[in-house]
Amino acid sequence: PNGNYVRNGLQSINVSFYSNEPASCKWSLTDTGYEVMPNKMSCNLNTFNPSVNNLYECSTVLSGIKDDAVNKYYVKCQDRSNNTMQQSYSYTLIGTIPLSIVEKGPSGKVAASILTVKTADGATKDGKSICGYGQQDNLASMIQFLSTDSNMHSQKLALEDGTHTLYIKCLDEAGNLASDSVTFTSFTDKLAP
């Protein structure tokens, strides 16, 4: 959708636009006339077969996405009677910076196992993301942290005594993924205070 964040490093994206009648559409990185817009779209021009909700789809690949920048695209369409949009439709994608894990724990030998992670940067530049953890380095099998959806993430763990390695993955709203792991030894504290 218009105004969305896009993953860091993504240089192009498939997008569809819809018109109320069959039309040929083009896009450009500058707001210019339809005739000189360099990028043609693939459009449904079949009057009797609208794409969705009686609208006609034009699909394209928007390229030239820059990281850490607001990327503006301008779209104009022309119908079968050669009526051309006078004002461009402005479409924006927000390029992002990578998400990173800047702190993690526990480490060493611990009696109480609380998994903590701090994230930074990413789509909103404040580290806001959702994190998961697991004993395998596989996003699909990970368990979401109980406290997450910010830049601080924590999860109380109930583990048997021994050495453990937990894999961590954090994902922000643009699809930026940060991965890391923690290795620690948990033990049961049997000493009186």
C-alpha positions as CSV (number, residue, x, y, z in Angstrom):
1,P,0.0,0.0,0.0
2,N,0.9,3.6,-0.5
3,G,3.2,5.0,2.2
4,N,4.5,1.6,3.4
5,Y,8.0,0.8,4.6
6,V,10.0,-1.6,2.4
7,R,12.7,-3.9,3.5
8,N,16.3,-2.6,3.4
9,G,18.1,-3.6,0.3
10,L,14.9,-4.1,-1.7
11,Q,15.5,-2.4,-5.1
12,S,12.2,-3.1,-6.8
13,I,8.6,-4.3,-5.9
14,N,5.6,-5.6,-7.8
15,V,2.6,-3.2,-7.5
16,S,-0.9,-3.0,-8.9
17,F,-2.9,0.1,-9.5
18,Y,-6.7,0.2,-10.4
19,S,-8.8,2.5,-12.5
20,N,-12.5,2.8,-12.9
21,E,-12.3,2.1,-16.7
22,P,-9.9,0.3,-19.0
23,A,-6.8,2.5,-19.3
24,S,-3.2,2.4,-20.2
25,C,-1.0,3.6,-17.4
26,K,2.6,4.7,-17.0
27,W,4.9,5.7,-14.1
28,S,7.9,7.9,-13.6
29,L,10.2,9.1,-10.8
30,T,9.4,12.7,-11.7
31,D,6.0,14.3,-12.0
32,T,5.8,14.8,-15.8
33,G,3.4,14.4,-18.7
34,Y,1.9,11.0,-19.6
35,E,3.5,11.1,-23.1
36,V,7.0,11.3,-21.7
37,M,6.6,8.9,-18.7
38,P,9.1,6.1,-19.5
39,N,7.6,3.1,-17.7
40,K,4.6,1.4,-19.2
41,M,2.4,-0.9,-17.1
42,S,0.6,-4.1,-18.0
43,C,-3.0,-3.1,-18.0
44,N,-6.4,-5.0,-18.3
45,L,-8.1,-3.3,-21.3
46,N,-11.0,-5.7,-21.5
47,T,-14.1,-3.7,-20.9
48,F,-16.2,-6.8,-20.2
49,N,-13.8,-8.3,-17.7
50,P,-12.8,-6.0,-14.8
51,S,-10.1,-7.3,-12.5
52,V,-11.6,-6.6,-9.0
53,N,-14.7,-4.8,-7.8
54,N,-15.5,-3.5,-11.3
55,L,-12.0,-1.9,-11.4
56,Y,-9.3,-2.5,-14.0
57,E,-5.8,-3.5,-12.9
58,C,-2.5,-2.2,-14.2
59,S,0.5,-4.0,-12.8
60,T,4.2,-3.0,-12.9
61,V,7.5,-3.3,-11.2
62,L,8.5,-0.1,-9.4
63,S,12.3,0.1,-9.4
64,G,14.9,2.5,-8.1
65,I,14.0,2.1,-4.4
66,K,16.6,3.8,-2.3
67,D,17.3,2.7,1.3
68,D,16.7,5.2,4.1
69,A,14.7,7.5,1.8
70,V,11.2,8.5,0.8
71,N,10.8,7.1,-2.7
72,K,8.1,8.9,-4.7
73,Y,6.5,7.5,-7.9
74,Y,4.1,9.3,-10.2
75,V,1.4,7.5,-12.1
76,K,-0.8,8.7,-14.9
77,C,-3.3,6.9,-17.0
78,Q,-5.0,7.4,-20.4
79,D,-8.4,5.8,-21.3
80,R,-9.4,4.4,-24.7
81,S,-10.7,7.9,-25.8
82,N,-7.3,9.4,-25.1
83,N,-8.5,11.2,-22.0
84,T,-5.4,11.6,-19.9
85,M,-5.1,12.3,-16.1
86,Q,-4.0,15.9,-15.6
87,Q,-2.8,15.3,-12.1
88,S,-0.4,12.4,-11.3
89,Y,-1.3,9.9,-8.6
90,S,1.6,10.0,-6.2
91,Y,2.7,6.7,-4.7
92,T,5.3,6.5,-1.9
93,L,7.5,3.7,-0.6
94,I,9.7,4.3,2.4
95,G,13.2,2.8,2.2
96,T,14.6,1.6,5.5
97,I,17.8,0.8,7.3
98,P,18.7,-2.6,8.7
99,L,17.2,-3.9,11.9
100,S,19.9,-4.9,14.5
101,I,20.1,-6.7,17.8
102,V,22.3,-4.6,20.0
103,E,22.0,-6.4,23.3
104,K,21.1,-9.9,24.3
105,G,21.1,-12.1,27.3
106,P,21.5,-14.2,29.4
107,S,25.1,-15.4,29.1
108,G,27.5,-17.3,31.3
109,K,26.1,-19.2,34.3
110,V,22.6,-18.1,35.5
111,A,20.1,-19.2,38.1
112,A,17.1,-17.4,36.7
113,S,16.7,-17.6,33.0
114,I,15.2,-14.5,31.4
115,L,15.8,-14.1,27.8
116,T,16.3,-10.4,26.9
117,V,16.9,-8.7,23.6
118,K,17.3,-5.0,22.6
119,T,16.8,-4.0,19.0
120,A,17.7,-0.8,17.2
121,D,17.2,0.9,13.8
122,G,15.0,-0.9,11.3
123,A,11.9,0.5,9.6
124,T,10.9,3.0,12.2
125,K,14.6,3.7,13.2
126,D,13.7,2.9,16.9
127,G,14.2,-0.8,16.8
128,K,10.4,-1.6,17.0
129,S,10.0,-5.2,16.0
130,I,8.6,-8.6,17.0
131,C,11.0,-11.2,18.3
132,G,10.9,-14.9,18.6
133,Y,13.2,-17.6,20.0
134,G,13.8,-21.3,19.6
135,Q,16.3,-24.1,19.9
136,Q,16.6,-24.3,16.1
137,D,17.6,-21.5,13.7
138,N,14.3,-21.6,11.9
139,L,11.9,-18.7,12.0
140,A,8.8,-20.9,11.3
141,S,9.4,-22.9,14.5
142,M,10.2,-20.0,16.8
143,I,8.0,-18.9,19.8
144,Q,7.1,-15.3,20.0
145,F,8.5,-13.5,23.1
146,L,5.8,-12.8,25.7
147,S,6.9,-9.1,25.9
148,T,7.7,-7.8,22.4
149,D,6.5,-5.3,19.7
150,S,8.9,-2.6,20.9
151,N,12.7,-2.3,21.0
152,M,12.9,-4.2,24.3
153,H,11.9,-7.9,24.3
154,S,11.8,-10.4,27.2
155,Q,10.7,-13.9,27.9
156,K,11.0,-15.9,31.2
157,L,12.3,-19.4,30.5
158,A,11.8,-22.7,32.4
159,L,14.8,-24.8,31.4
160,E,16.5,-27.8,32.8
161,D,19.9,-27.4,34.3
162,G,22.6,-27.4,31.6
163,T,24.0,-25.5,28.7
164,H,21.5,-24.0,26.2
165,T,21.8,-22.2,22.9
166,L,18.7,-20.3,21.9
167,Y,18.3,-18.6,18.5
168,I,16.7,-15.3,18.2
169,K,15.0,-13.6,15.2
170,C,13.4,-10.2,15.2
171,L,11.2,-8.8,12.3
172,D,10.1,-5.2,11.8
173,E,7.1,-4.0,9.8
174,A,9.1,-3.6,6.6
175,G,10.3,-7.2,6.7
176,N,13.9,-6.4,8.0
177,L,15.2,-9.4,9.9
178,A,17.8,-9.5,12.6
179,S,19.2,-12.8,13.8
180,D,21.5,-13.8,16.7
181,S,21.8,-16.4,19.4
182,V,22.6,-16.7,23.1
183,T,24.5,-19.5,24.9
184,F,24.3,-19.9,28.6
185,T,24.3,-22.4,31.4
186,S,21.3,-22.6,33.7
187,F,21.4,-24.1,37.2
188,T,19.0,-24.5,40.1
189,D,20.0,-22.3,43.0
190,K,19.8,-24.6,46.1
191,L,21.5,-22.2,48.6
192,A,19.6,-20.4,51.3
193,P,19.7,-16.7,51.3
